[in-house]
């Protein structure tokens, strides 16, 4: 979820808040956010904490799954790169 018409995510604002940042500090850290939007996010979070935290946990799980897929895929590409470089070196030094 994004805040307002920005690219700032809900979890970014909540993380700042949980680290003790004031709404004004959050606005300074994310200049694209309006202070009113930050207060709205905080109010919604405080009124729907269980739902927001469930959403954030789900986002973390999805991100971990994507990281796992990428690490698996990139691991295969690293091996392929080594093979290609070895093959090139063998061809250049017969």
C-alpha positions, 0 to 999 in steps of 0.5 A: 500500500502506498500513502496518498499519491506517492511512492512511499509505502505504508510499512515505511511510515509505520517503521518510522513511527515504531522507531519513535519518529514524530509525524513531523520527522516522518514528513522530513524523511519523506518530503513527498508526503503531506503531514495530513496524510501521515496523521491519517496513516497513523490514525488508521494504524492505531484504529486498525492495528491488528489488520495493519500488522497482519498486512505487514506480516503478509508483505514480509512473507511475500518479500521473503519468498521472492528473495528466495526465488531470486537467490535460487535463480541468481545462484544458477546464473553465477554458475553459468557465468563461471562456466562461460568464462572458463570456456572463453579462457580455454578457447583463447588459450588452446 
